[in-house]
Amino acid sequence: MKKKLTQLSKGKSDYKWQYCSLGGVTRVNITSGEDIAHLGELDQKLWTVLSCPVHGLELEERTLDLIDSDRDGKIRVEEVVSAAQWLCKVLKDPNKILLGKDSVALSDINEAVEEGAQLLDDAKKVMSIIESQGEEVSLPQLMDFLSHYDEDRANELKDLLGDMKLEVYPYGENSDDAVAAVNAIRDKMADYYLRCRFLQFHDDCGAALDVSAEKVAEISEKNLATCSDELLKYPISRPIATCVLPVNEGINPAWQGAFDKVKALVLDVDLPGKESVSEKEWNDIVAKVDSYVAAKAEKVKEIEDGMAEKEKAEHEAMAPLEKLLRLNRDYYRLLRNYVMMTDFYDTTVDAVFQAGKLYIDSRCLNLCMKVTDMAKHADMAGLSGMYLLYCNCVSKTKNKTMDIVAVLTDGDVDNLRVGKNAIFYDCSGQDWDAVVTKIIDNPISIRQAFWSPYKKFGNWITEKLNKSAAEKESKSFESLTSKADSASTTLATQAQNGTTPVAVEKNKKPPFDIAKFAGIFAAIGMAVGYIAGAAVGLGKAFFNHPITIIVFILLIFVCVSGPSVFLAWSKLRKRNLGPVLNANGWAVNAKIMVNTRFGATLTDMASYPKMVLDDPYSEKRMPRWLRWIITLLVIAVIIFGILYFKGYFNRYDNMKALHYDETSVVYRVVDKVFGSVKSELVDAVSDVSGTVAESAAEGAATGAEAGATPAAPAEAAPAPAQ
């Protein structure tokens, strides 16, 4: 059937459209019945979608079928406009379409037009038959009416078939039973006559064509009543060269009952008194039965076709009313997902392409779509800039499988991989077992992109360490086994030659090498000194130029994380659902952006209340009071070290043990413990003290300039003994 196109406006329309901004894109906003009435005047370039598939959406397929006038499986702009014009013609108030109700008041149908008048008559007919006293007709009422109508037609068909009369009944009222009896032994009779003709062809094959005694012997010791399956495999009678079947004798016992029915219903009628049946006579009986069956089947088909035509005519008569009720309920929802895409950006409802929710890795992914063509998704979906999880879903309840794609917009991806299991819930609440089959990797958030380089580097380090440890373990094991093999070989050789193995002195210790240990301690001392010097240098630089150090640290973060963050930012601001819908058969005319703020609503993260729980298997942490004590002790040791190395205690005669000279107890202990790094520690303390003094002087000068009287500087401590 050739499609009748609705003419769209090609020039500028005088109608004033309303606009809205969704996802950073300006769109036409349909908010009234007047907007729907002027939909044909809307420039096609302003539509968000130009076509969408009929199948695979969360909108009743029957509704879309009624809009798809050319039955090509696509809903195009012309068909959407045509539906709008029809609705506005048969309804008095187009604003009622925005309510999305599945019922229409009889007073709202425009009976001034021919189609409206017919719809009103149909609605009254339905309400009369179902005995409804209301003022409006609903879609459930219409479906109930059609269901009862179909039941009535089925009962009528049953009655017609029961009362059906044929011109010829070959076996009277027993014709149907005779047909069943003949069909029961039809194949076995054909097998018998073929065996007889083969015996005529080659009489030496009689033993092979007959039932062999060996086969009977195999089951003779069993209860033959339980061997009916085996007996049914044998010929209906022993073949003979005359090619006739004795009627009263020689029938296989397993087939005797079925043959007796044929004899009583057919043979006694067509061949009364005959002792045998030839192949020609049997073929005539079969042809007679087949003729009766064909005539009956033709008559049944004629009655069924007539009833089907009647049923179809009734459904077609009610199709306009069904279209009115369905479009009154679903049309505005279609517009919200076709012209505006407002349902997608509304967090309280789902768009028609959203198939359900995927629960995986402590998250709920709200944007899930059915995949109709994986090949197209492989080419198109990657252009969306979104992190996509493809899953194969299996429902044992429905005994069905389907593929979906889920969009991840929040969290991290550390635990996501191909093969990971999940649970998918469709829009009806039915659960499906889901398995990740493919991942398209794209940035999820700025936070995830910022830490991504460090995680990758950490994973790389871990991989290298694990690889190195595995190699060393392998080498160690090989060395150990080779030495063990060598030792066992040596012992075997010595035993063969009669020599006595030399005993190894187990407890013999090597001589003490003082030079070696002195070198080791010297190296350790130098290392500690260098480390202490580096730490003091960093501390001095921080105290002298704290802002510079902070800027330096920030620059390091920028250099490491900057490229990843910039790449993520550039992709996140361009995330577009359009390529994914295009891969599903949509023709998307405008961008459907998923920015960071909106994307956060498409993935629900697991959240727990703040509380203190007692876990008997958690790792025991150090008590808080002990952590405070250790912190205070460390601070006290640092302060004591600064005061000691600066000679602060030298001014007190009653604290000679703490004086910084060679005669004090503390000096000897420090000298013995630290040894070679003593001078480095002294220099480090001096640098820190000098930095503190400079800062204090600068503060005093600043205070003097402000009019404050600075405090007298403390008396300098005596120089420490070197």
N, C-alpha and C positions, 0 to 999 in steps of 0.2 A: 504494500500500500504506500503510495507516495505521501510524503509528509507535507502537511499544510503549515507553512511557516507563518508566525506572527510577525508583522512588520514592526521593527523597532525604529525609534526616532533617530534620524541621522543628523538633524540640525540642533541648534540650541533650543532648549525648552524654556518656556516662561514660568514653569512651576518652580517655586522656591524650595529647594531641598534643605534639610537639616544635616549637619555634619558633626562628627565626633572624632576624637583621636584615640586610637587603640594600638598599643604596642609601638608607639612612635610613628604610626601611619594614619593619615587622615582618611576617614571613610564616610560614606553616606549613611545616615542614621534613619532607619524606618521606624517611626514611632506612632503612626496613625493609619487609619483606614484610607484616608485621602492619599497618603504616600503610596499605599498598595495600589490604589486605583490609577495612579500616574506612573506606575513602575515601568510601563512601556516607553515612557519619555526619558528614562534615565540613560545617559550615555554609557554604552557598554564598556568603555575604558575605565569607568568608575566602579565596576563590579569587582568584588574581591575574588570571586570564583566564576569561571566561565562554563565549567561542566563538572559533574561529579558522578561517580558510579551509582547504579541502582542497588547493587548487592554489597554486602559487607559493612553496612552502616547501622548504627543503633537508632534507626528510624524504621518503622514498619515498612517492609518491602512492598506490601500491597499498595500503600499510599504512593510510593515512588512509581510503581507500575502504572497507576492511574494518571500520573503526570507525564510519564514517558510515552508520548503519543505514537512515536515511530518504532517502539520496541527495540531500540538499539542498545539498551543497557546503560544509557547515559542520560542525565538530566541536564539539558542545555538552557541557555538564557531564554531563548524563544519559548521553550516549554514552560519555564517558570512564569514568564510574562503572560502566556496564554491562560495558565491556571489562575493568575491574579485577575485577569479580565473576566473570566467566567464566574469566579466567586463574587466579584463586585456587581455582576449583572443579576445573579439569582438571589442575592441578599440585599435587604433594604439598607442595612447599616454595616458597612465594611469594618467599622471599628470593633465589631464583635469578633472578628478574626483574631485580634490580638489577645483575646482571653484564652484561646487554646482549649476550648471545651469540646467534648465529644458528643454534644447534643445541640440541636437547633430548635428554637421556639417556632411553632407554626406561624406565629404572627411576624417573624423575621424573614420569612421566605417571600420573595418578590413575585407575587402572582400576576403582576402586570405584564410580564414577559411570558412567552410560551413555555420556555424551559422551566421557569419558576412555577407556573401553574401545574405542569406535569409533576414536578417535585412535590408540590403540596398534595396532589392527589395520591401519589405513592406513599407519602408519609401518613396520610389519613388511612390508607388501606392497611399499612403495617400495624398502626395503632388499633385499628378495628379488629384485625385478626388475632392479635395478641391480647386484645381486650384491655388496652391501656386507656385510662381516663385522664391522662396528663395533658398539658398544653405544649409539650415539646417531644420531639422524637430523638432518640439517642442511637449511637452506633451499637451498643450491646443489644438494644431491642431489635435492630435490623438483623444482626447476626443470629439472634434467637429465632426470628421469623424465618430466615433462610435455612437454619438448621432444621426446624420443624417441617419446612417445605420439603427439604431433601428426604427426611424420614418418611413423609407421606408418599413421595414419589417412589421410594424404595419398597414400601408396602404395596403400592399400586402395581409396581412391576412384578412383585412376587405373586400377586393375585392373577395378573395377566398370564404369567408363565404357567401358573397352576391350571388356568382355564384354557390354555392353548390347545387348539385342535389341528390335526394334520389330515391331509386327504387320505393317506394310506398308513395303516398300522400293520406291518407284516405278520406280527404274531399277536394281534389283538391287544388286550390289556396287559399282556405279559411281554410286550415288545422291549421295554427298557430292561427287564430282567434277562431277556434273551440276548440282548446286546452285551450286557455285562458278562454273561456266561460264555459267549463266543470269544470275547476279548481276553478272558482268563486263560484260554487254551490255544489262542490264535498262533502264538509263536511256536508252541510245542507241536502243533499239528503241521506247521510248515516244515519244522525240523524233521518230523517223521517221514513226510512224503519225499523230502530231498534225500534222505537215507535210502528209501526204497528205490528211487531212480538211480542213485549211485550204485546200488547193488545190481541193478539191471546193466549198468555200464561195466561193472567188474565184479563177477560173482565170487571171486576169491577173497573179496574184502568183507565178506559176511561177518566173520569173527570180530574184525576191527570195528564194524559199524554197530554191532550188538553189544549188550552188556556182558563184559568179561566175567568169568567165574572168579578170577582173582580179586576183582573189586568187591564182589559180593562177599568173598571169604574174609576180606579185611574188616567188615562190619558184622559178620554173621554171629560173632560171639557177644556182640553188644545187644542192648535192647533196641530193636529196630524201630520202636515207636519214638525213640529219641533221636533217630537218624533220618528224620524226614528231610532235612536240608540236603543230605547226600543222595537220598532216593529221588528227590525232585530233579536232580541233575541227569538222571537216566532218561532214555527215550520214553515217550508215552506208551509205546508198544514195540515189540520186536519187529524190525523191518522185514518185509517180504517182497520178493521180486514182482508180484502181481500189482503192487502199488495200491493196495486197498487196505483199509483199517477195519478189522473185525469189531463189531459194535458190542457184542455180548460176551466176549472173552478176550483174554490176553492183554488187558489194560494194566499199566503200571499202578500198583496199589496206592502209591503216593498221589496219583492223578485221578483215581477212580471217582472221587466225590465230585470234582469239577467236571469230569466227562459225563457223569450221570445227569448233571443239571442241563448240559447241552443236549443230551439225548431226550430228556423229558420236555424241554422247552422248544427245541429246534428240530432235531432229527425225527422225532415222532410226528411232527407237523409236516415237514417237507418230504421226508422219506419214511413213511409209515411201513412197518413190517420188514424193512431191509435188514440183512444180517451184516452188511459192511458198507463203508463209505469210500467212494473213489476220490481221487484228488480233484477231478473236475466237479464232482458234486459238492465237495467241501468249498471249493473256490466260488461256486455259485451262491452258496449260503453266505460266505463272507461278503461278496459283492452286494447281496440283498441287505445285509445288516448295515454296510457302509452307506448304502443309498438312503436308508432310513435315518441314520445318524446325520448325514449331510443335510437332508431336508429339515430335520428338527433344528440343527444348528442355524440354518438360514432363517428359519422362522423366529428363533430366539433372538438372533441378531437384529432382525427387523423390529421386533418389539422393543428391545433395549435401545436401539438407535432412536426410535420414536420417543421413548421416555427421556433419553439424554437430550434430544432436541428441545423437548418441552421444558426440561429443567434448565437448560442453557438459556432459553428464551426468557424464563422467569428471572434468572440471575442478571441477564443483560437489561431487563426492564428495570431492575432495582439498582443497576450500576451507577446511574446518575445520583441517586440518593446516597449510595455508599460513598461516592466521590465527594459529595457535599459534606457529609459528616466527617470523613477522614481529613479532608483539606481544612475544614473548620478547626479541627484539632491540631494538625501537624504543619500547616502551611507556614505559619509565622515562625515556628521553630526552624523550618527549612531556610527561611529568609535570614534568620539570625546566624546561620552557619554557611550562608551562600553569598549574600550581599554584604553583610557587616562583619561576620565572624565574632559577634559579641559573646556567644556562648563559650567560646574557647577562653576568652579573657575574663569570664565571670566564674569566680571560684565556688559559687554555690550550685552550679549546674555543670553537666558534662556536655562537651560538643558531640555531634553525631558521629564523629570518627573515633572518639575515645571508647575503647573496648572494655576497659576495666582497670584493675589495679594490680601491680606486681609487688609482692613483699619479698625483699632480698637484703641481706647484710644490714639488718636493723633499720631498714628504711622502707617506705611505701612510695612507689613510683606511680603517680596519678595519671601521667600521660602515656598511655599504652594504645597501640593501634594494631589491627590485624594486618598481616602481610599477605598480599595476594600473588606477588611475583618477586621472588628473591633475586632474580637476575636484574630486574630494574632497580631494586634497592641497592644492589652492589655498585651500580653506576651513579645513581642519583643521590642516595641518602647521605653519602659522605660530604656533599656540598652544603649540608645544613649547618655545619660547624658545631653540632651537638654531640654529646657523649651518648652513644646508642648501644643498647643491649638487645640482641636478637635471641629469642627463646622459642623452643619447640614445646608446645603445651599438649598434654594428653589428659583426657577425661575418661576414666573407666566407667563412670556413671552414664555418660552419653555415648560412650564407645566412639569418640571422635578425637581427631588431632587437629591442631592449627598452629600456625607460626604468628608470633607477635613481635613488635619492636617497642621497647620501652626507653623513654628519655630520662637520663639521670642528670639532675641539675643542682645537687647539693651533696656535701660530704666528701669522702675520699674514695679512692679506688684500689687501696692496698689489697683488699681481700676479694676483689672481683676477678674472675678468670673464666675462660671457656670450660664448660663442664659443671659449673656450680649450679646447685639445685635451688629452686625457689618455688613459691606458690602464687598462682595467678587466679584472681577472682574476676569473673566476667560481670557484666552489668546486672545480670539476674541473681548474682550472689553465688553461682556455681563455682566450686574450686577446681583448678586444673593443676596437675604436676608439671612444673616448668623446668627446663634445663637450658642454660645459656649456651648457644651454639656459635655466636659470633659477636665481636665487640668492635665498634668503631670509636677509636680513642680521640677525644677532643677535650679542651679545658673545661672544667666544671665551675671553678670560682677563682678569684684572685688569691684567696688564702691558700687554696690547694696548689696553685701555680707557684706561689712564693716559696713554699717548702719543698716543692717537687725536686729541684736540683740537689738539695741536701739529702733527701731520701734516696734519690738515684745514686748519689755518691756513696752513701752509707751502704746501700745494697751492693754496690760494686766492691767496696772494701770488704764487706762480709763474704762475698763470693770468692774474692781473691784469697782471703784468710782461710776459708774452708777448703779451697783448692790446694793451697800450700800445705795445710795441715794433713789433708788426705795424702798428698804426695810424700810428705815426710813419714807418715804412718806406714805407707806402703814400702818405702825404702828401709825403714827400721825393721819392718817385719821380714823383708827379703834378706837383710843383713843378718838378722837373728837366725833365720832358717838356714842360711848358707853356712854360718859358723857352726850351727848344730850339726849340719850334714858333714862339714869338714872334720869336726871333732869325732863324730861317730866313725867316719872313714879312717881317721888316724888310729883310733883305738882298735878297730877291726884289723888294720894292717899290722899293728904291734902285736896283737894277739896271735895273728897268723905266723909272724916271724919268731914268736917266742920271747920277745923283749918285754921288759916290765915298764909300764907307763911311769913317767916321772911324776911324783906327787907334787901338787901345787900347794905352796904355802899360802893358806887362806888368810892368815892373820898378820902376814908380813906387811909393815907399813913403810911407805917410801920416806926417805930422809926429809926433814924440814928444810925448805928452801926459803931462807929469810929474805933474800934479794927479790924473789918472786912476789912474796906477800907485801914487801915494802912498795914495790912498783904498783901492785893492785891498789893499796891504800892511797898512794899518791895520786893515782888516776881518779879514784873516787873523790878525793879531796878537791882536785882541780875541777871535776865535773860539778860538784856542789858549789864551788866558788863561782864558776861561770853562770850557773843557774841563779844563784843568789844575786850576782851582779846584774844579770838581765832583768830579774824581778824588780830590783831596786831602781834600775834605769827606767823601766816602764812606769813605776810608781812616781818617780821624780818627774818624768814627762807629763804624767796625768795631773800632778799637783801644780806644775808650772803652766800647762796649757790644756786644761780639761776640755774646753770646747773643741780644740783641734783633734784631740783623741776621739771624742764623740763623733765628729765629722768623719774622721778616718774610718771608724767602725761602720758608720752608715754607708760610706763609699764602698766598703767591702761587700756589704749586703746588696748594694745597688749593682755592683759588678757581677755578683754571683746570681742573684735572683732577678735582676732587671730584665734581661732578655726573655726569660720565661714569663714574667709578669706582663711585659709589653705584648708578647705573642698572645697570652691568654686574654688580655684586655681587648686586643684587636679582634679576636675571634668571638668573644662573649658579646660584644656590641653588634656583631653581625649574625648571631644565631637566628636561623630562619626555618620555620617548620614547612615552608613551601616545598622544598625538594623532597621531603619525606612523603607529603601528600601527592606530589606529582608521581612518585614511584608507585603509589597506590591507585593511579588512574585518574586523579583529579587534574583539572586544568586551572592552576592557581594564577590569578591575574595581578595580585598585589602581594607585597611582602607580609609574612605573618611572623613578626619578630618576637623573640623570647629573650628579653633583656634579663639582667641579673636579678632585679627586684621581682619581676614576675616569675622568673624561673624558680626562685626560692619557694613559691607556692605550689610548684608541681612535684616537689619531693618532700615528704614528711619524714623528719628525723626522729629517732627514738629519744625521749626525754624522761628523766627520772626526777622525783622531788629530792630536795636537799635533806638528808637525814643521816644519822649515825647508826650503822648496823653492826651487829656482832657476827663476824664470820670466823668460825672455828678453824678454817683452813687457810685464812689469809696469812701473808707473810707478816711476822711480828715486826713492828716498827719500834725504834728507840723511844722511850718515854720523853715527853716534852721537857720535864724538869731536868732530865739528864742532858738533853741537847743544849739547854740554856747554860748548864754548869760548864759543859765542854767549851761552848762559845766564849763564856766569860773567862775561862782559864786561858784560852788562846789569846784573847785580847790582853789579859794581864801579863802573859809571857812576852808579848810584843812590846808592851809599855816598859816592862822591866828591862828588856834588852836595850831599848833606846836609852833609858836612863843610865843603865850600867855602862854601856860603851861611851856615853858622853861624859862619864866621870861624875855624875850627879851625886853619888853617895860619898865621893872623896871629901866633901866639905864637912862631913860628920865624923868626928873622931870615934864615937861609940859604935860605928858601923864599919870597922876596918875589914871585917870579913867580906864586905861588899865593895871595897875599894878596887878601883881599876888599876892595879899594879901587880908586880910579879909575886909579891909576898902574900896576897890575899888568897883565901881558900877558893873563892869563885873563879878567880883568874886561872888558877891551876886546873880546876875542873874544865873550864871552857877551853883552855889550851890543849888539854888532853883529848877532849871530845872532838873539837873542830880542827885543831892542828893547822894544816896549811891554808885553810880558808879564813883564818883569823883576820888577816889584813884586809881581805875583801869585805868581810862583815863590818869592820871598822869604817872603811871608806863608804860603804853603803849607808851606814847609820849617819855618817857625817853629811852625806848628800841629802838624806831625808831631813835631817835637822836644819841644814842650811836652807832648804826649800821652805820649811815651816817658818824659819826666822824671817826670810824675805817676805813671805806672805803677811806675817805679823807687822813688819815694818811698813809695807804698803798700806795695810789697814790703818796703822797709826797715822801715816801721812794724810790719808784721806780724811780721817777724823779731825786732824788739825786744820785742814782746809775748811772743814765745815764749822769751825769755831769751837770744837771740843778740845779739852785739855788732855793730851795723851798721858797715860800713866808712865812713870819712870821705868826705864828698862831694867830688867833683872840683871843682877851682877853676873858677868860671864863666868861660867864654870872653868876651873883650872884645866889646862890642857892635859889630856891623858898621857900617861907614861908609855913610851914606845919601847 
